[in-house]
Amino acid sequence: MADRRALGDLRDQCAQTKAAVTDLAEQERQIHAKRSLRRYTDRDGAEHLHAVGTKRDLARIDRALKSYVDRRFRSARADGVREPLEAYTFDALVDMATSASDGATADDTPQRTRVNNLTVIRVDLEALVRGHPEDDERCEIAGLGPISVDTARDMLGESILKLVITKGIDVLNVTHLGRGPNTAQKIALLWHARGCTREDCPRTERLEYDHKDGYEYRKTRHTRFDETEPLCKPDHDLKTYFGWALVEGTGKRPMVPPDDPRHPNYKRPPP
């Protein structure tokens, strides 16, 4: 798998394998008991902040930071500035701390919660009822990894958490007449493919919903889950403006230019 897939996919598979033989509830109790937030100064005078905690608690922090990160990103792009995501996240943390001390919020006016700001959990229905997963069943926070069913149950009451239950909404058969996916489809896409579909692309932020080749909105006038894939903005631009395309198939796979024989619309040049 390391030869073919991105490092993040390999880490996810390793986490699933370890979770199958681990008492996750006990592991979470041990991690919570050792929780810490440490500050220190290095030899160059830079301040460091290091936090250790459970997936559930870090997911809450991620969710709270997201709107501040988005605002920093939009402001930088408007000014023509490009910096790493880590830099925006640090600035966002400072903004969030400043807003808390000032009694303000990330935005001056209230807005609807955006779907991509949510914490998404996938849990198989049988595992949720039984109290623990078995065989290939899953119970995890998308993007962070496995959690115990007890933690999943405890999180159900949180107001901006969405639960994707296997055998729940059959999004494969939901057809939305709009250009982009509806809420149920977006939540399922966030779980199903948490990163860019192009092989070897590690990006999990700034993803755009792309209609597969042959299922472009201008042709179908609808959006279906099984006809939609996430692409990061640079790769989406390659497809939209320069004719690149994912090779035929599903899941993570190579993206090739128009003159590559693997391109879905490749036309062999005359001899």
C-alpha positions as CSV (number, residue, x, y, z in Angstrom):
1,M,0.0,0.0,0.0
2,A,2.9,2.3,0.7
3,D,4.0,2.0,-2.9
4,R,0.6,3.0,-4.3
5,R,-1.1,5.3,-1.9
6,A,-0.6,8.5,0.0
7,L,0.9,8.5,3.5
8,G,-2.4,9.5,5.0
9,D,-4.1,6.5,3.6
10,L,-1.4,4.2,4.9
11,R,-1.8,5.8,8.4
12,D,-5.6,5.3,8.3
13,Q,-5.2,1.6,7.4
14,C,-2.7,1.1,10.2
15,A,-5.0,2.8,12.6
16,Q,-7.9,0.5,11.6
17,T,-5.7,-2.6,12.0
18,K,-4.6,-1.5,15.5
19,A,-8.2,-0.6,16.5
20,A,-9.4,-4.1,15.7
21,V,-7.2,-5.5,18.6
22,T,-7.4,-2.6,21.0
23,D,-9.9,-1.8,23.8
24,L,-10.6,1.8,22.5
25,A,-12.7,2.8,25.6
26,E,-9.8,1.9,27.9
27,Q,-7.3,3.6,25.5
28,E,-9.4,6.8,25.6
29,R,-9.5,6.7,29.4
30,Q,-5.7,6.4,29.6
31,I,-5.1,9.2,27.0
32,H,-7.6,11.5,28.9
33,A,-5.8,10.8,32.2
34,K,-2.5,11.9,30.6
35,R,-4.0,14.9,28.8
36,S,-1.7,18.0,28.9
37,L,-1.1,21.4,27.3
38,R,2.6,22.3,27.5
39,R,4.3,25.6,26.8
40,Y,8.1,25.9,26.4
41,T,10.7,28.2,24.8
42,D,13.4,26.8,22.5
43,R,17.0,27.9,22.3
44,D,16.1,30.4,19.5
45,G,13.5,32.1,21.7
46,A,10.5,30.7,19.8
47,E,7.5,29.8,21.9
48,H,6.0,26.3,21.5
49,L,2.5,24.9,22.4
50,H,2.1,21.2,22.6
51,A,-1.3,19.5,23.3
52,V,-2.1,15.9,24.0
53,G,-5.6,14.5,24.3
54,T,-8.3,12.3,22.9
55,K,-9.6,12.4,19.3
56,R,-13.0,13.7,20.6
57,D,-11.4,16.7,22.4
58,L,-9.1,17.5,19.5
59,A,-12.0,17.3,17.1
60,R,-13.8,19.9,19.2
61,I,-10.8,22.2,18.9
62,D,-10.5,21.6,15.1
63,R,-14.2,22.5,14.7
64,A,-13.9,25.7,16.7
65,L,-10.8,26.8,14.8
66,K,-12.2,26.1,11.3
67,S,-14.1,29.3,10.8
68,Y,-11.1,31.4,12.0
69,V,-8.8,29.5,9.6
70,D,-11.2,30.0,6.8
71,R,-11.4,33.8,7.5
72,R,-7.6,34.0,7.5
73,F,-7.3,32.1,4.3
74,R,-9.9,34.3,2.5
75,S,-8.2,37.4,3.7
76,A,-4.7,36.3,2.6
77,R,-6.0,35.3,-0.9
78,A,-7.7,38.6,-1.3
79,D,-4.3,40.3,-0.5
80,G,-2.5,38.0,-2.9
81,V,-0.6,36.3,0.0
82,R,0.1,32.5,0.0
83,E,1.3,30.9,3.2
84,P,1.2,27.3,4.6
85,L,-2.0,26.1,6.2
86,E,0.0,25.7,9.5
87,A,0.6,29.5,9.5
88,Y,-3.1,30.3,9.0
89,T,-4.0,27.8,11.8
90,F,-1.6,29.5,14.2
91,D,-3.0,32.9,13.3
92,A,-6.5,31.5,13.7
93,L,-5.7,30.2,17.2
94,V,-4.5,33.7,18.2
95,D,-7.7,35.2,16.7
96,M,-9.9,32.7,18.6
97,A,-8.1,33.6,21.9
98,T,-8.5,37.3,21.1
99,S,-12.2,36.9,20.3
100,A,-12.7,34.9,23.5
101,S,-11.1,37.7,25.6
102,D,-13.0,40.4,23.7
103,G,-16.3,38.5,23.9
104,A,-16.5,38.4,20.1
105,T,-16.9,35.6,17.6
106,A,-15.2,34.5,14.4
107,D,-17.6,36.7,12.4
108,D,-19.4,39.8,13.3
109,T,-22.7,38.4,11.9
110,P,-24.1,35.0,12.5
111,Q,-23.9,32.4,9.7
112,R,-25.1,29.0,9.1
113,T,-22.8,26.1,10.1
114,R,-21.0,25.0,7.0
115,V,-21.0,21.3,6.3
116,N,-17.3,21.1,5.9
117,N,-16.8,22.6,9.4
118,L,-18.6,19.7,11.0
119,T,-17.2,16.7,12.9
120,V,-18.2,13.6,10.9
121,I,-18.5,10.2,12.6
122,R,-19.1,6.9,10.8
123,V,-20.4,4.0,12.9
124,D,-21.9,0.8,11.7
125,L,-25.5,0.4,13.0
126,E,-24.8,-3.0,14.4
127,A,-21.8,-1.7,16.4
128,L,-23.8,1.2,17.7
129,V,-26.4,-1.1,19.0
130,R,-24.0,-3.8,20.3
131,G,-21.6,-1.5,22.0
132,H,-18.5,-2.4,20.1
133,P,-17.4,-3.1,16.5
134,E,-16.7,-6.5,15.2
135,D,-14.9,-7.8,12.0
136,D,-14.8,-5.0,9.4
137,E,-17.3,-2.7,11.3
138,R,-16.1,0.8,12.0
139,C,-16.6,3.5,14.6
140,E,-14.4,6.5,14.0
141,I,-14.1,10.3,13.5
142,A,-13.4,11.0,9.8
143,G,-9.9,12.2,9.5
144,L,-8.8,11.4,13.0
145,G,-9.4,7.7,13.3
146,P,-11.1,5.0,15.5
147,I,-13.0,5.9,18.7
148,S,-15.0,3.7,21.1
149,V,-18.7,3.3,20.6
150,D,-19.2,4.8,24.1
151,T,-17.6,8.0,22.9
152,A,-19.7,8.0,19.7
153,R,-22.8,7.6,21.8
154,D,-21.8,10.4,24.1
155,M,-21.1,12.7,21.2
156,L,-24.6,12.2,19.6
157,G,-26.1,15.0,21.6
158,E,-23.6,17.7,20.4
159,S,-25.5,20.2,18.3
160,I,-23.2,20.5,15.3
161,L,-22.1,16.9,15.0
162,K,-23.4,14.8,12.1
163,L,-23.6,11.1,12.3
164,V,-23.2,8.9,9.2
165,I,-24.7,5.6,10.1
166,T,-24.1,2.7,7.8
167,K,-27.5,1.5,6.5
168,G,-28.9,4.9,7.2
169,I,-29.5,7.3,4.4
170,D,-28.8,5.5,1.1
171,V,-27.0,8.5,-0.5
172,L,-26.0,6.4,-3.5
173,N,-29.6,6.6,-4.7
174,V,-30.2,10.2,-3.8
175,T,-30.3,12.5,-6.9
176,H,-30.0,16.2,-6.3
177,L,-31.1,18.5,-9.1
178,G,-28.7,21.3,-8.1
179,R,-25.2,21.8,-9.5
180,G,-23.5,20.8,-6.2
181,P,-24.2,18.0,-3.7
182,N,-26.9,18.5,-1.0
183,T,-26.2,18.3,2.7
184,A,-26.6,14.5,3.0
185,Q,-24.3,13.9,0.0
186,K,-21.7,16.4,1.3
187,I,-21.6,14.6,4.7
188,A,-21.2,11.3,3.0
189,L,-18.5,12.6,0.7
190,L,-16.6,14.0,3.7
191,W,-16.6,10.5,5.2
192,H,-16.1,8.5,2.0
193,A,-13.1,10.5,0.7
194,R,-11.6,12.9,3.2
195,G,-8.9,14.0,0.8
196,C,-8.2,14.7,-2.9
197,T,-9.0,11.8,-5.2
198,R,-5.8,12.2,-7.2
199,E,-3.2,9.5,-6.2
200,D,-0.3,10.8,-4.2
201,C,-2.1,14.1,-3.4
202,P,-2.1,14.6,0.4
203,R,-4.4,17.6,0.5
204,T,-7.5,17.3,2.8
205,E,-8.4,21.0,2.8
206,R,-9.9,23.4,0.2
207,L,-11.5,20.5,-1.6
208,E,-14.0,21.1,-4.4
209,Y,-16.7,18.7,-5.6
210,D,-16.1,17.5,-9.2
211,H,-18.5,15.7,-11.5
212,K,-16.8,12.7,-13.0
213,D,-16.0,12.6,-16.7
214,G,-19.1,11.7,-18.6
215,Y,-21.3,12.9,-15.8
216,E,-20.7,16.7,-16.1
217,Y,-23.6,18.8,-14.8
218,R,-24.1,20.4,-18.1
219,K,-25.0,17.0,-19.5
220,T,-26.9,15.4,-16.6
221,R,-28.4,18.5,-14.9
222,H,-28.2,16.6,-11.6
223,T,-25.7,15.7,-8.9
224,R,-25.3,12.1,-7.5
225,F,-23.0,10.8,-4.8
226,D,-21.6,8.1,-7.0
227,E,-20.9,10.6,-9.9
228,T,-19.0,13.1,-7.7
229,E,-15.5,13.1,-6.4
230,P,-13.4,15.6,-4.3
231,L,-10.4,17.3,-5.9
232,C,-8.2,19.9,-4.4
233,K,-8.3,23.3,-6.0
234,P,-5.0,22.9,-8.0
235,D,-6.1,19.5,-9.4
236,H,-9.6,20.8,-10.1
237,D,-8.1,23.7,-12.1
238,L,-5.9,21.2,-14.0
239,K,-9.0,19.4,-15.1
240,T,-11.1,22.4,-15.7
241,Y,-8.7,24.6,-17.6
242,F,-6.0,22.3,-18.9
243,G,-7.9,19.1,-19.8
244,W,-6.3,16.8,-17.2
245,A,-8.4,13.9,-15.9
246,L,-8.4,11.0,-13.5
247,V,-7.9,7.6,-15.1
248,E,-11.0,5.4,-15.2
249,G,-11.9,3.7,-12.0
250,T,-13.0,4.6,-8.4
251,G,-11.1,5.8,-5.3
252,K,-7.6,7.2,-5.3
253,R,-6.0,7.0,-8.7
254,P,-3.6,8.8,-11.1
255,M,-4.4,12.1,-12.8
256,V,-3.0,12.4,-16.3
257,P,-2.7,15.1,-19.0
258,P,-4.7,14.9,-22.3
259,D,-1.8,13.3,-24.2
260,D,-1.5,10.4,-21.8
261,P,-3.0,7.1,-23.2
262,R,-4.7,6.5,-19.9
263,H,-6.8,9.7,-20.3
264,P,-10.5,8.9,-20.7
265,N,-10.8,11.0,-23.8
266,Y,-7.3,10.2,-25.3
267,K,-7.2,10.1,-29.1
268,R,-4.3,8.3,-30.6
269,P,-2.4,10.5,-33.1
270,P,-2.4,9.4,-36.7
271,P,0.7,7.3,-37.8
